[in-house]
Amino acid sequence: MGAYYVPVEERSIQQLKDLCNGFGFTKEQLRKYGSLKQRETYLKALKSVKNLLGNQVE
């Protein structure tokens, strides 16, 4: 790991927050107004964060 290693859980939670802030969309807004690419990226990122966090998200 690099010098800037952050525990997976902390890094993932921060990435998810950054993602939500970056898009500024709720899932409903994404369905209505988001482009297909934005929607795909958002859902992919959510899925990967869930995978990284495992059962903590449930």
C-alpha positions as a printed Julia matrix, in Angstrom:
58×3 Matrix{Float64}:
   0.0    0.0     0.0
   1.09   3.57   -0.59
   2.08   6.13    1.98
  -1.45   7.54    1.91
  -3.2    4.3     2.75
  -6.62   4.78    4.33
  -8.69   1.88    5.69
 -11.09   0.58    3.04
 -14.2    1.44    5.06
 -13.22   5.08    5.62
 -12.09   5.52    2.04
 -15.29   4.01    0.66
 -17.56   6.12    2.84
 -15.69   9.26    1.81
 -15.89   8.26   -1.86
 -19.62   7.71   -1.55
 -20.08  11.13    0.08
 -17.95  12.78   -2.59
 -19.91  10.98   -5.27
 -23.28  12.12   -3.92
 -22.04  15.68   -3.47
 -20.47  15.67   -6.91
 -23.61  14.58   -8.71
 -25.98  16.53   -6.48
 -28.76  14.21   -7.63
 -31.07  11.95   -5.72
 -31.72   8.58   -7.34
 -35.17   9.8    -8.38
 -33.71  12.89  -10.05
 -31.17  10.72  -11.82
 -33.96   8.56  -13.2
 -35.82  11.6   -14.47
 -33.09  14.01  -15.56
 -29.72  12.26  -15.41
 -28.13  11.1   -18.6
 -27.74   7.37  -19.01
 -23.99   7.71  -18.48
 -24.42   9.64  -15.21
 -26.95   7.12  -13.98
 -24.72   4.18  -14.87
 -21.68   5.74  -13.22
 -23.65   6.55  -10.08
 -25.13   3.08   -9.73
 -21.79   1.41  -10.5
 -20.08   3.45   -7.82
 -22.83   2.72   -5.29
 -22.52  -0.98   -6.04
 -18.73  -0.96   -5.69
 -18.95   0.89   -2.38
 -21.48  -1.65   -1.12
 -19.17  -4.46   -2.21
 -16.22  -2.87   -0.42
 -18.16  -2.29    2.77
 -19.78  -5.71    2.67
 -22.42  -6.33    5.3
 -21.91  -2.97    7.01
 -24.17  -1.38    4.4
 -27.03  -3.78    4.97
